[in-house]
């Protein structure tokens, strides 16, 4: 098993401690197998990336995106990251906009349910 670089461990811990309001809101629905009995990890390392939420059983990654993800440089970086996560790690990826969590939380949960079934 590959040793995890210390920088990733520290960064993951920091990201979990300083979660955004949207991450905290979604985490309350996903943690402790509350969502369909599935286990989710928060700020999980995948290769050289840290993903917002990861369900190992379903190989599903959920990424929460704010408005800055509409900027061209970030969109390009997101596409590269998405390709890696799908092609190399073999995961499906569901992107959710932060404003969707505010305006349609139940719809987001339905989208996650659809992605895992």
Phi, psi and omega in degrees: 000136181287135178286134180280126178302139182305326181299324179290321179297313181296317180295316178301315180297317180297318180295324178292322180292325186249045181297149176287163177303326181288320177297317180296317180299312181291322180300324178299330179276333186262333189292160175054035178059028180289336184257104177056022180072012182270146177269128175242145173253150179248135181053058183268144179277131176227104184062233179264019182238159171240123183259155183296305181221144182218129175252102183300322183299321182257357182052047181246131175250134175245122179247130176263130185239136172264180184301332181295345178286357174273349180287140188304314180299320180286323177300319179295315178297320178297319179297316179299313179298315180300316178300316179299311184297324179282309189282320184267312183275345178071033183250152168271152183230131177243120178262134180231130177282141179305319182293335174295321178297325179286317188267338185210059184301315180297322177297323177296315179297323176295321179295321178293318178300318177296324181289331181267351181260000000 
